[in-house]
Amino acid sequence: QVQLVESGGGLVQAGGSLRLSCAASGSIFSINGMGWYRQAPEEERELVAAITSGGSADYHDSVKSRFTISRDNAKNTVYLQMNSLKPEDTAVYYCKAGVTTGGYRLEAWGQGTLVTVSS
């Protein structure tokens, strides 16, 4: 079994910053791509940022230059530094990881952490 646990969400004023963390644990042989998604009320879940095992990152256009994704492979943890937050960034943020475990690969999701940006 593999678990992803997110932390770092909360309430922040527009223009503020938050740092999300997502730690993977369990029977993990290796972790490939990791990413952060978000889902606002009555909206579809969308990819915010993704990072490969080698550290190459990609971002949704709406967060480029404001958000930074990073990972610590030794800790099986991915981070999302969010700066210059806007009310439209309000959503539940989920992390996802491509994990090799027990001889097969799976996609694991965290339970989500709520980010609320007030205007």
Buried (B, 14 or more C-beta within 10 A) or exposed (E): EBEBBBEBBEEBEEEBEBBBBBBBEEEBEEBEBBBBBBBBEEEEBEEBBBBBEEEEBEBBEEBEEBBBBBBEEEEBBBBBBBBEBBEEBBBBBBBBBBBBBEEEEEEBBBEBBEBBBEE
